[in-house]
Amino acid sequence: MAARRTGLFVWPLVSMANRGQARSHSGLFACALLLGMADGLAQPADVDAAAATAPLAGSPTITISGADRLLDENLRAHLSVTGEPCSAEQRRLNRLLPQVSGDIERAAQALGYYRQTHQVEFTAGTPCWSLNMAVTPGEPVRFAAPNINVAAPSPESAASTIDDPFARLLAESPVREGAQLIHSDYENLKSALSAVAVDNGYFAARFNRSELAVNLQRNSADVTIDFDPGPRYQFGTINISPIDELSPRFISRYLTFAEGAPYSSAMLIALRENLNDSQYFSQVAVTPQLSMSPGGVAAVAVDPGGRQQAGSYRVGSDVAGVVPVTIALTPRPRHSWSAGLGVTTDIGPRVTLAYEDRYLNRSGHRLNADAALAPTRQEPNLSYVIPLRDPVTESLSISTGYLGQQTDTFNSDTYRVGVSYRSTVDAWLLGNEWLQNIYTNFQRENSKINHVREQSNLTVSGINWARTQSDDPIFPTRGWRLFGQVSGASNAFLSDMSFLQLYGSGKIVYPLGRTRLLLRAEAATTIVDAVDDLPVTIRFFTGGDQTVRGHQFNSLGALNELGEVIGGKHLLTGSAEVDFEVRPGWKMAVFYDVGNSFADFADFQLYKSVGVGVRWMSPIGPIRADLGMGMGSGDEKDSFRLHITMGPDL
């Protein structure tokens, strides 16, 4: 090989043309997107990485020594002799030794091992032949300081005043001084430069020079890339196809960009997601006007999901550097009805009904009605929802409802009317996209607890924040949920009493190998003179499916002089659970719960429970059956209780 004689090796697929010479079209740009990784890490096809230790019956045994994991995988991927029949004779196998040596050399060089040595031996046998490879990789070639030049946007470009979209890519690239030469890293860098250019509207981008040169005397690789993005295109006219149900003015409030803004495929995707999430439309098509044309000026296309692909296209506009956008929408039916069935041991069987009128007017106002009916809990609600300036993140809701509860601890009837403002906000130190709800409700409550009847009128105002993040909305293996609320009332404003209440809860799902750890906690406190001053529905009770299993729903709380549960001003609960798969779709779980509500921080008792459970990963979500043993506090007796719940973990 010439590289071994001269000490300089140029990787054969690297383009070395156009050194400082601009091309008249973007053919090289399209080629950069399509350039494969033939000399990089090939995808394993014929040989599984575990073949050396656990060969299948009738398949060859391939043993590799002296190679790390990455080199081992690449050697197996490059081997071309695995298709030889198991009955191959020794003479036939010996004739394949030069072919195997060539495969080893290509696989090793792809990872920068240009000075490797190896010994290879075939052995014919029963039930199949075997191949032993002893590899000494040697010191790998490493990148010298790369010479990467990405030309700044043209002064007339709209992008010249915004952040450089290539800066992060270059900062995170593995092609850096001292790093091991892996040829696919170099090819991936070029492909990524092209992809970033396409995604950000640099449709005339081109490589003036791209070269990877391996110098074996210095045992280093020199990278030279001269990439010219060219001017950045802008969004042109935004055409919204009219529909009868909603006005164009309202729909335009979902736009993530304006005419004249720098082109960005991320903005197109965000717009599509916003329109889909609005629940107004059954079909959404956001289409930049790019039409096919051989030898055109742009190398982009858009698939149905809004993402762009390589190709040869032209911009469908007579204005240079401008991409018009068309938005076509198919509205959903105006009226929507739904019903559901469920069951938990806390409230028994439950029927849910819901109705929605999506188009009360062309400004997107909605009417929602829903009801959840169970033997121990009845909750119908009616709300009028008004989208605000940014309908993606802001809405105003005027609502009324009723909540009836019949438990072994208390009965209550609560009538409510109120208004709330919902928005998406950034939370300090906790990231963005938190759902914030600011509300004021007037409620009238009639209740009975321990044969004592109470009546109260309250105007409760509050603010809460919530966020859920997980890798799967139904069956998460990793994720978390947080909720926090501050609420209160004042007897100076349409209330019979004054109080301030703080509440917070959280849950974490964390993988531990093939098992999951689920941690849950909640804590609350109320600033008020005495528990008896609080209406029953403002007090805290615990016990049941979602808190301390092994105890009946809402059966735990502060006690009065007669030992009767009256609820508490404060709340503290926690849970730790581990589940693991026992067969596809089924899991077993063990758990430990602790908690109680109490009237005074200085004198409180915690109830505990332990138990086991079964989970079925049903098509509609997890269904859980838990057997909990509730351990009492003080003189309380232990108890067993079955809990059945359904719904996502977060």
C-alpha positions as CSV (number, residue, x, y, z in Angstrom):
1,M,0.0,0.0,0.0
2,A,1.3,3.5,-0.9
3,A,0.5,4.8,2.5
4,R,2.9,2.4,4.1
5,R,5.8,3.4,1.8
6,T,5.3,7.2,1.9
7,G,3.8,7.6,5.4
8,L,0.9,9.6,4.0
9,F,-2.5,8.0,3.3
10,V,-5.6,9.8,1.9
11,W,-8.9,8.0,2.6
12,P,-10.2,7.1,-0.8
13,L,-13.8,8.3,-0.4
14,V,-12.9,11.8,0.8
15,S,-13.6,14.5,-1.7
16,M,-10.4,16.5,-2.5
17,A,-11.8,18.6,-5.4
18,N,-12.8,22.2,-5.4
19,R,-9.9,23.5,-3.3
20,G,-10.9,27.2,-3.2
21,Q,-13.0,26.9,-6.3
22,A,-16.7,27.7,-6.0
23,R,-19.2,25.5,-7.8
24,S,-22.0,26.9,-10.0
25,H,-24.6,24.6,-8.4
26,S,-25.2,22.7,-5.2
27,G,-24.5,19.2,-6.5
28,L,-21.7,18.7,-3.9
29,F,-24.2,19.8,-1.2
30,A,-26.7,17.1,-2.2
31,C,-23.8,14.5,-2.4
32,A,-22.7,15.4,1.1
33,L,-26.1,14.5,2.4
34,L,-26.2,11.2,0.6
35,L,-22.5,10.2,1.3
36,G,-22.5,6.9,3.1
37,M,-20.2,5.6,5.8
38,A,-18.7,2.8,3.7
39,D,-15.3,3.1,5.4
40,G,-16.7,3.7,8.9
41,L,-18.5,1.4,11.2
42,A,-20.6,-1.0,9.2
43,Q,-23.8,-2.3,10.5
44,P,-23.5,-6.0,11.6
45,A,-25.5,-8.2,9.3
46,D,-24.3,-11.8,9.2
47,V,-22.6,-12.3,12.6
48,D,-24.0,-11.6,16.0
49,A,-21.6,-10.1,18.6
50,A,-22.4,-13.0,20.9
51,A,-21.4,-15.7,18.4
52,A,-18.0,-16.3,20.0
53,T,-19.5,-17.4,23.3
54,A,-22.9,-18.8,22.2
55,P,-22.9,-20.0,18.6
56,L,-26.1,-21.3,17.1
57,A,-26.3,-24.9,16.1
58,G,-24.9,-25.2,12.6
59,S,-23.2,-21.8,12.6
60,P,-19.5,-21.0,12.7
61,T,-17.7,-20.2,15.9
62,I,-15.7,-16.9,15.6
63,T,-13.3,-16.1,18.4
64,I,-11.5,-12.7,18.6
65,S,-8.8,-11.9,21.1
66,G,-6.8,-8.7,21.7
67,A,-9.6,-6.3,20.5
68,D,-11.7,-3.9,22.6
69,R,-15.5,-3.9,22.3
70,L,-15.7,-1.4,19.4
71,L,-13.0,-3.1,17.4
72,D,-14.5,-6.5,18.1
73,E,-17.9,-5.4,16.8
74,N,-16.4,-3.8,13.7
75,L,-14.3,-6.9,12.9
76,R,-17.3,-9.1,13.0
77,A,-19.3,-6.6,10.9
78,H,-16.6,-6.7,8.1
79,L,-16.1,-10.4,7.9
80,S,-17.2,-11.7,4.5
81,V,-16.6,-15.4,5.1
82,T,-19.5,-16.2,7.4
83,G,-21.6,-17.5,4.6
84,E,-19.3,-20.4,4.0
85,P,-21.1,-23.7,4.5
86,C,-20.4,-25.6,7.8
87,S,-19.1,-28.6,5.8
88,A,-16.3,-26.5,4.1
89,E,-13.0,-28.5,4.0
90,Q,-9.8,-27.3,5.5
91,R,-8.2,-26.7,2.1
92,R,-11.1,-24.4,1.2
93,L,-10.9,-22.5,4.5
94,N,-7.2,-22.0,4.1
95,R,-7.7,-20.4,0.7
96,L,-9.9,-17.8,2.5
97,L,-7.2,-16.6,4.8
98,P,-6.1,-13.7,2.6
99,Q,-9.7,-12.6,2.3
100,V,-10.1,-12.6,6.1
101,S,-6.8,-10.6,6.4
102,G,-8.2,-8.0,4.1
103,D,-11.4,-7.7,6.1
104,I,-9.4,-7.3,9.3
105,E,-7.3,-4.6,7.8
106,R,-10.3,-2.6,6.5
107,A,-12.2,-2.9,9.8
108,A,-9.2,-1.9,11.9
109,Q,-8.3,1.1,9.6
110,A,-11.9,2.4,9.9
111,L,-11.1,2.9,13.6
112,G,-7.7,4.3,13.1
113,Y,-5.6,1.2,13.7
114,Y,-3.2,1.4,10.7
115,R,-0.4,-0.5,12.5
116,Q,-2.3,-3.6,13.5
117,T,-1.0,-7.1,13.2
118,H,-2.9,-10.3,13.4
119,Q,-2.9,-14.1,13.2
120,V,-5.8,-16.0,11.7
121,E,-6.5,-19.7,11.8
122,F,-9.4,-21.7,10.4
123,T,-10.3,-25.1,11.9
124,A,-12.7,-27.5,10.1
125,G,-14.9,-29.4,12.5
126,T,-18.3,-30.6,13.5
127,P,-21.0,-29.3,13.6
128,C,-19.3,-26.3,11.9
129,W,-15.9,-24.7,11.2
130,S,-14.4,-22.2,13.6
131,L,-12.2,-19.1,13.1
132,N,-9.7,-17.8,15.6
133,M,-8.3,-14.2,15.2
134,A,-5.6,-12.8,17.5
135,V,-5.3,-9.1,16.9
136,T,-2.7,-6.7,18.1
137,P,-4.2,-3.2,17.3
138,G,-1.2,-1.1,18.0
139,E,-1.4,2.6,18.8
140,P,-4.4,4.2,16.9
141,V,-4.0,7.2,14.6
142,R,-5.3,10.4,16.3
143,F,-6.7,13.6,14.9
144,A,-4.4,16.5,14.6
145,A,-5.8,20.0,15.2
146,P,-8.7,20.1,12.6
147,N,-8.8,22.9,10.1
148,I,-12.5,23.5,9.8
149,N,-13.8,26.7,8.3
150,V,-17.5,27.5,8.1
151,A,-17.9,30.8,6.3
152,A,-20.0,33.4,8.0
153,P,-23.4,34.2,6.6
154,S,-23.5,36.8,3.8
155,P,-24.0,40.4,5.1
156,E,-27.3,40.6,3.2
157,S,-28.6,37.4,4.8
158,A,-31.3,37.7,7.3
159,A,-29.4,35.3,9.5
160,S,-26.3,37.5,9.9
161,T,-27.8,39.1,13.0
162,I,-28.7,35.8,14.8
163,D,-26.8,33.0,16.5
164,D,-24.6,30.8,14.2
165,P,-26.5,27.5,13.9
166,F,-23.2,25.6,13.1
167,A,-21.4,26.6,16.3
168,R,-23.0,24.0,18.6
169,L,-22.4,21.2,16.1
170,L,-18.7,22.1,15.8
171,A,-18.3,22.4,19.6
172,E,-19.8,18.9,20.2
173,S,-18.1,17.2,17.2
174,P,-15.8,14.2,18.2
175,V,-13.4,15.4,15.4
176,R,-11.0,17.2,17.7
177,E,-7.3,17.2,18.4
178,G,-6.1,14.1,20.2
179,A,-9.2,12.1,19.6
180,Q,-8.9,8.6,18.1
181,L,-9.4,8.6,14.3
182,I,-12.8,7.0,13.5
183,H,-13.5,7.6,9.9
184,S,-17.3,7.6,10.4
185,D,-16.9,10.6,12.8
186,Y,-15.4,12.5,9.9
187,E,-18.1,11.5,7.5
188,N,-20.8,12.2,10.1
189,L,-19.4,15.7,10.6
190,K,-19.8,16.5,7.0
191,S,-23.3,15.0,6.8
192,A,-24.3,17.0,9.9
193,L,-23.0,20.2,8.4
194,S,-25.1,19.6,5.4
195,A,-28.2,18.7,7.5
196,V,-27.8,21.8,9.7
197,A,-27.6,23.9,6.5
198,V,-30.8,22.3,5.1
199,D,-32.7,22.7,8.4
200,N,-31.8,26.4,8.6
201,G,-32.4,27.4,5.1
202,Y,-28.9,27.5,3.6
203,F,-30.0,25.9,0.4
204,A,-27.0,27.0,-1.7
205,A,-24.4,25.5,0.8
206,R,-21.4,23.7,-0.6
207,F,-18.1,22.2,0.4
208,N,-15.2,24.1,-1.3
209,R,-12.8,21.5,0.2
210,S,-13.1,18.4,2.3
211,E,-10.1,16.2,3.0
212,L,-9.0,13.6,5.5
213,A,-5.2,12.7,5.2
214,V,-3.6,10.1,7.4
215,N,0.1,10.6,8.1
216,L,1.6,7.4,9.4
217,Q,5.0,8.9,10.1
218,R,3.3,11.3,12.6
219,N,0.6,8.7,13.4
220,S,-2.0,11.5,13.0
221,A,-4.9,12.5,10.7
222,D,-5.3,16.0,9.3
223,V,-8.8,17.2,8.6
224,T,-9.5,20.1,6.3
225,I,-13.0,21.3,5.7
226,D,-14.0,24.5,4.0
227,F,-17.8,24.8,4.1
228,D,-19.6,27.8,2.6
229,P,-23.3,27.9,3.8
230,G,-24.1,30.8,1.5
231,P,-27.1,33.1,2.1
232,R,-29.9,32.0,4.4
233,Y,-33.4,31.9,2.9
234,Q,-36.3,33.6,4.6
235,F,-40.0,32.6,5.1
236,G,-42.1,34.3,2.5
237,T,-45.9,34.7,2.3
238,I,-47.8,32.5,4.8
239,N,-51.0,31.3,3.1
240,I,-53.7,29.8,5.5
241,S,-56.4,27.9,3.6
242,P,-59.7,29.3,4.9
243,I,-62.2,27.2,6.9
244,D,-65.7,28.1,8.1
245,E,-65.2,27.1,11.7
246,L,-62.3,29.4,12.6
247,S,-61.1,32.8,11.4
248,P,-57.7,33.1,9.8
249,R,-56.8,35.8,12.4
250,F,-57.3,33.2,15.2
251,I,-55.4,30.5,13.4
252,S,-52.5,32.9,12.7
253,R,-52.0,33.1,16.5
254,Y,-50.5,29.6,16.4
255,L,-47.7,30.7,14.1
256,T,-44.2,30.2,15.3
257,F,-42.7,32.5,12.8
258,A,-43.5,35.6,10.7
259,E,-43.0,36.5,7.1
260,G,-39.4,37.6,6.6
261,A,-38.0,35.5,9.5
262,P,-35.0,33.2,8.8
263,Y,-36.0,29.9,7.4
264,S,-36.0,27.0,10.0
265,S,-37.4,23.5,9.7
266,A,-37.7,23.4,13.5
267,M,-40.2,26.3,13.3
268,L,-42.2,24.4,10.7
269,I,-42.3,21.3,12.9
270,A,-43.3,23.3,15.9
271,L,-46.1,25.0,14.0
272,R,-47.4,21.6,12.9
273,E,-47.3,20.3,16.5
274,N,-49.1,23.4,17.8
275,L,-51.9,23.0,15.3
276,N,-52.2,19.3,16.0
277,D,-52.2,19.8,19.8
278,S,-54.9,22.4,19.6
279,Q,-57.5,19.6,19.1
280,Y,-59.3,21.8,16.5
281,F,-58.0,19.9,13.4
282,S,-58.1,16.3,12.2
283,Q,-55.5,16.9,9.6
284,V,-52.7,19.5,9.4
285,A,-50.4,20.1,6.4
286,V,-47.7,22.7,6.8
287,T,-45.9,22.9,3.4
288,P,-43.0,25.1,2.4
289,Q,-43.2,25.7,-1.3
290,L,-40.4,23.5,-2.6
291,S,-41.1,21.8,-6.0
292,M,-38.9,19.3,-7.8
293,S,-36.7,20.6,-10.5
294,P,-33.5,18.9,-11.9
295,G,-30.4,21.0,-11.2
296,G,-32.4,23.4,-9.0
297,V,-30.9,25.8,-6.4
298,A,-32.1,24.0,-3.3
299,A,-31.4,20.5,-2.0
300,V,-34.4,20.0,0.2
301,A,-37.7,18.2,0.3
302,V,-40.3,17.8,3.1
303,D,-41.9,14.6,4.2
304,P,-45.5,14.4,5.6
305,G,-44.1,14.9,9.1
306,G,-42.6,18.2,8.3
307,R,-39.0,17.0,8.2
308,Q,-36.7,17.7,5.3
309,Q,-34.9,15.2,3.1
310,A,-32.1,15.4,0.5
311,G,-32.8,15.8,-3.1
312,S,-32.7,18.3,-6.0
313,Y,-35.5,20.9,-5.7
314,R,-36.3,24.5,-6.4
315,V,-38.1,27.1,-4.3
316,G,-41.6,27.7,-5.6
317,S,-41.3,31.5,-5.6
318,D,-40.0,34.1,-8.1
319,V,-38.4,36.0,-5.2
320,A,-34.8,34.9,-4.6
321,G,-34.1,33.7,-1.1
322,V,-37.8,33.4,0.0
323,V,-39.8,30.3,0.8
324,P,-43.6,30.7,0.9
325,V,-45.5,28.5,3.3
326,T,-49.0,27.0,2.8
327,I,-51.1,25.8,5.7
328,A,-54.0,23.5,4.9
329,L,-56.3,22.4,7.7
330,T,-59.2,19.9,8.1
331,P,-61.4,20.8,11.1
332,R,-62.7,18.1,13.5
333,P,-66.4,17.7,13.9
334,R,-67.9,20.5,16.0
335,H,-69.5,18.2,18.6
336,S,-67.7,15.5,20.5
337,W,-69.1,12.9,22.9
338,S,-67.2,10.3,24.9
339,A,-67.9,7.8,27.7
340,G,-65.7,5.5,29.8
341,L,-65.8,2.9,32.6
342,G,-63.3,2.4,35.4
343,V,-62.9,0.9,38.8
344,T,-60.8,1.5,41.9
345,T,-61.2,0.2,45.4
346,D,-61.2,3.8,46.8
347,I,-64.4,4.9,45.0
348,G,-65.7,1.7,43.4
349,P,-66.9,1.4,39.8
350,R,-67.0,4.7,37.9
351,V,-68.7,6.0,34.8
352,T,-67.3,9.0,33.0
353,L,-69.1,11.1,30.4
354,A,-67.8,14.1,28.4
355,Y,-69.2,16.5,25.8
356,E,-67.3,19.2,23.9
357,D,-68.5,22.0,21.5
358,R,-65.2,23.0,19.8
359,Y,-66.5,25.9,17.8
360,L,-68.8,28.1,19.8
361,N,-67.6,31.0,17.6
362,R,-64.8,31.6,15.0
363,S,-62.5,32.8,17.8
364,G,-62.0,29.3,19.1
365,H,-64.2,29.5,22.2
366,R,-65.2,26.0,23.6
367,L,-67.8,24.6,25.8
368,N,-66.8,21.5,27.9
369,A,-69.1,19.4,30.1
370,D,-68.0,16.2,31.9
371,A,-69.2,14.0,34.7
372,A,-67.5,11.3,36.8
373,L,-70.1,9.2,38.7
374,A,-69.3,6.6,41.3
375,P,-71.1,5.2,44.4
376,T,-68.9,7.3,46.7
377,R,-68.1,10.3,44.5
378,Q,-70.1,12.3,42.0
379,E,-68.4,15.2,40.1
380,P,-70.2,17.0,37.2
381,N,-68.5,20.1,35.7
382,L,-69.3,22.7,33.1
383,S,-66.7,25.1,31.7
384,Y,-66.4,27.8,29.0
385,V,-62.9,28.1,27.6
386,I,-61.5,31.2,25.9
387,P,-58.1,30.9,24.1
388,L,-56.0,34.1,24.8
389,R,-53.3,35.9,22.8
390,D,-51.1,32.8,22.6
391,P,-53.6,29.9,22.3
392,V,-50.8,27.3,22.7
393,T,-49.9,28.5,26.2
394,E,-52.8,30.7,27.5
395,S,-56.5,30.2,28.1
396,L,-59.2,31.6,30.4
397,S,-61.8,29.3,31.8
398,I,-65.1,30.1,33.5
399,S,-66.5,27.0,35.2
400,T,-69.1,25.6,37.7
401,G,-69.4,22.2,39.2
402,Y,-70.5,20.0,42.1
403,L,-68.6,17.5,44.2
404,G,-70.4,14.9,46.3
405,Q,-68.4,12.6,48.6
406,Q,-69.6,9.7,50.7
407,T,-66.9,8.0,52.7
408,D,-66.8,6.1,56.0
409,T,-65.2,9.2,57.5
410,F,-67.4,12.0,56.2
411,N,-70.0,13.1,53.7
412,S,-70.0,16.3,51.9
413,D,-71.7,18.3,49.1
414,T,-69.7,21.2,47.6
415,Y,-71.0,23.6,44.9
416,R,-68.5,25.7,43.1
417,V,-68.3,28.5,40.5
418,G,-65.0,30.1,39.5
419,V,-62.6,31.4,37.0
420,S,-59.0,30.3,36.1
421,Y,-56.1,31.4,33.9
422,R,-53.9,28.6,32.6
423,S,-50.5,29.3,31.0
424,T,-47.1,27.7,30.3
425,V,-44.2,29.2,32.2
426,D,-40.5,28.8,32.9
427,A,-39.8,27.7,36.5
428,W,-36.7,29.1,38.1
429,L,-34.0,26.3,38.5
430,L,-36.5,23.7,37.2
431,G,-36.7,24.3,33.5
432,N,-39.5,25.4,31.2
433,E,-42.9,24.1,30.0
434,W,-44.5,24.1,33.4
435,L,-48.3,24.3,33.4
436,Q,-49.4,27.2,35.7
437,N,-53.0,27.7,36.9
438,I,-54.2,30.8,38.7
439,Y,-57.7,30.5,40.0
440,T,-60.5,31.9,42.2
441,N,-63.5,29.8,43.2
442,F,-66.5,30.5,45.3
443,Q,-67.7,27.3,47.0
444,R,-70.6,26.5,49.3
445,E,-70.1,23.3,51.3
446,N,-72.4,21.2,53.4
447,S,-70.8,18.3,55.3
448,K,-71.2,15.8,58.0
449,I,-68.4,14.3,60.0
450,N,-68.7,12.2,63.2
451,H,-72.4,13.1,63.4
452,V,-71.6,16.8,63.3
453,R,-73.1,18.9,60.4
454,E,-71.2,21.9,59.1
455,Q,-71.8,24.6,56.5
456,S,-69.4,27.1,55.1
457,N,-68.9,29.7,52.3
458,L,-65.4,30.2,51.0
459,T,-63.8,32.2,48.2
460,V,-60.6,30.2,47.6
461,S,-57.8,31.7,45.5
462,G,-54.7,29.9,44.6
463,I,-51.9,29.2,42.1
464,N,-50.4,25.8,41.2
465,W,-47.7,24.5,39.0
466,A,-47.4,21.0,37.4
467,R,-45.1,19.2,35.1
468,T,-44.7,15.6,33.9
469,Q,-41.7,14.3,32.0
470,S,-41.2,10.7,30.9
471,D,-39.9,8.5,28.1
472,D,-43.4,7.0,27.6
473,P,-46.8,8.5,28.6
474,I,-48.4,5.1,29.4
475,F,-45.6,2.7,30.4
476,P,-42.7,4.9,31.5
477,T,-39.3,3.3,32.4
478,R,-37.9,6.7,33.4
479,G,-39.6,10.0,34.3
480,W,-41.0,12.2,37.0
481,R,-44.0,14.3,38.0
482,L,-44.1,17.4,40.2
483,F,-47.1,19.4,41.5
484,G,-47.1,22.4,43.9
485,Q,-49.9,24.7,45.1
486,V,-50.5,27.7,47.3
487,S,-54.1,28.5,48.2
488,G,-56.1,30.4,50.8
489,A,-59.1,32.4,51.7
490,S,-59.8,35.5,53.8
491,N,-62.8,36.4,55.9
492,A,-62.5,39.9,54.6
493,F,-63.6,38.7,51.1
494,L,-66.7,36.5,50.8
495,S,-65.5,33.8,53.2
496,D,-66.5,32.6,56.6
497,M,-62.9,32.1,57.7
498,S,-59.2,32.7,56.8
499,F,-56.5,30.2,56.0
500,L,-53.4,29.7,54.0
501,Q,-52.4,26.2,52.7
502,L,-49.3,24.9,51.0
503,Y,-49.2,21.5,49.2
504,G,-46.6,19.7,47.1
505,S,-46.3,16.2,45.7
506,G,-43.9,14.3,43.4
507,K,-43.2,10.9,41.9
508,I,-40.1,9.4,40.2
509,V,-39.8,6.4,38.0
510,Y,-36.2,5.2,37.7
511,P,-34.8,2.1,36.0
512,L,-32.6,-0.4,37.8
513,G,-31.6,-2.8,35.2
514,R,-34.7,-4.8,34.3
515,T,-36.6,-3.5,37.3
516,R,-38.1,-0.1,38.1
517,L,-37.9,1.9,41.3
518,L,-41.0,4.1,42.0
519,L,-40.8,6.8,44.7
520,R,-43.7,8.9,45.7
521,A,-44.1,11.7,48.3
522,E,-46.5,14.4,49.3
523,A,-46.4,17.1,52.0
524,A,-48.7,19.9,53.0
525,T,-49.3,22.4,55.8
526,T,-52.2,24.8,56.7
527,I,-51.9,28.0,58.6
528,V,-55.1,28.2,60.7
529,D,-55.9,28.2,64.4
530,A,-57.5,24.7,64.7
531,V,-58.6,21.8,62.5
532,D,-62.2,22.3,63.4
533,D,-62.1,25.8,61.8
534,L,-61.5,24.2,58.4
535,P,-64.3,22.9,56.2
536,V,-64.1,19.1,55.7
537,T,-63.0,19.3,52.0
538,I,-60.1,21.6,53.0
539,R,-58.7,19.2,55.6
540,F,-56.3,16.4,54.9
541,F,-57.1,12.7,55.1
542,T,-55.0,9.8,53.9
543,G,-55.1,6.0,53.4
544,G,-56.2,4.1,50.3
545,D,-55.1,3.2,46.8
546,Q,-52.9,6.2,46.1
547,T,-51.4,6.9,49.6
548,V,-51.0,4.4,52.4
549,R,-52.2,1.0,51.1
550,G,-53.5,-1.5,53.5
551,H,-55.8,1.2,55.0
552,Q,-59.2,2.2,53.9
553,F,-59.7,5.3,51.7
554,N,-59.5,8.5,53.8
555,S,-59.5,6.6,57.1
556,L,-56.3,8.1,58.5
557,G,-56.0,11.5,60.0
558,A,-55.9,13.6,63.2
559,L,-58.2,12.3,66.0
560,N,-60.5,14.1,68.4
561,E,-60.9,13.4,72.1
562,L,-63.2,10.4,71.3
563,G,-60.6,8.8,69.0
564,E,-62.6,9.7,65.9
565,V,-60.9,10.8,62.7
566,I,-61.4,14.5,61.9
567,G,-58.7,15.1,59.3
568,G,-55.6,17.2,59.8
569,K,-54.0,20.6,59.1
570,H,-50.8,18.9,57.9
571,L,-50.0,15.9,55.7
572,L,-47.0,13.7,55.1
573,T,-46.9,10.5,53.0
574,G,-44.3,8.6,51.2
575,S,-43.9,5.4,49.2
576,A,-41.2,3.2,47.8
577,E,-42.0,0.5,45.2
578,V,-40.0,-1.9,43.0
579,D,-41.6,-3.8,40.1
580,F,-40.1,-6.3,37.7
581,E,-41.3,-8.3,34.7
582,V,-42.2,-11.9,35.3
583,R,-43.5,-12.5,31.8
584,P,-44.3,-10.3,28.8
585,G,-47.0,-7.9,29.8
586,W,-47.0,-8.9,33.5
587,K,-45.1,-7.5,36.4
588,M,-44.8,-8.2,40.1
589,A,-44.2,-5.5,42.7
590,V,-43.3,-5.0,46.3
591,F,-44.0,-1.8,48.2
592,Y,-43.7,0.1,51.5
593,D,-46.0,3.1,52.3
594,V,-45.9,5.5,55.2
595,G,-47.9,8.5,56.1
596,N,-50.7,10.3,58.0
597,S,-52.4,13.7,58.5
598,F,-52.1,15.4,61.8
599,A,-53.1,18.5,63.7
600,D,-49.8,19.5,65.2
601,F,-46.2,19.1,64.1
602,A,-45.2,18.4,67.7
603,D,-47.5,15.4,68.1
604,F,-48.0,13.1,65.1
605,Q,-48.0,9.4,64.3
606,L,-47.2,7.7,61.1
607,Y,-49.0,4.7,59.7
608,K,-47.1,2.2,57.7
609,S,-47.9,-0.6,55.2
610,V,-46.1,-3.3,53.2
611,G,-47.4,-5.4,50.4
612,V,-47.1,-7.1,47.1
613,G,-48.8,-6.5,43.8
614,V,-49.4,-7.7,40.3
615,R,-49.4,-5.4,37.2
616,W,-51.0,-6.1,33.8
617,M,-49.7,-3.9,31.0
618,S,-53.1,-3.9,29.2
619,P,-53.8,-2.2,25.9
620,I,-55.5,0.7,27.8
621,G,-52.7,1.1,30.3
622,P,-51.5,-0.5,33.5
623,I,-54.0,-2.3,35.7
624,R,-52.8,-3.0,39.3
625,A,-53.9,-5.3,42.0
626,D,-52.1,-4.7,45.4
627,L,-52.5,-6.6,48.6
628,G,-51.3,-4.3,51.4
629,M,-50.9,-5.0,55.1
630,G,-51.6,-1.9,57.1
631,M,-49.5,-1.6,60.2
632,G,-51.1,0.5,62.9
633,S,-49.6,3.2,65.1
634,G,-49.7,2.8,68.8
635,D,-52.5,0.3,69.8
636,E,-54.0,0.1,66.3
637,K,-54.3,-3.4,64.9
638,D,-52.8,-4.6,61.6
639,S,-55.1,-5.0,58.7
640,F,-55.1,-6.4,55.1
641,R,-56.7,-4.7,52.2
642,L,-56.9,-5.4,48.4
643,H,-56.4,-2.3,46.2
644,I,-57.3,-2.3,42.4
645,T,-56.3,0.7,40.3
646,M,-55.7,1.6,36.7
647,G,-54.0,4.4,34.8
648,P,-50.4,5.5,33.9
649,D,-47.7,5.6,36.6
650,L,-47.1,9.3,36.1
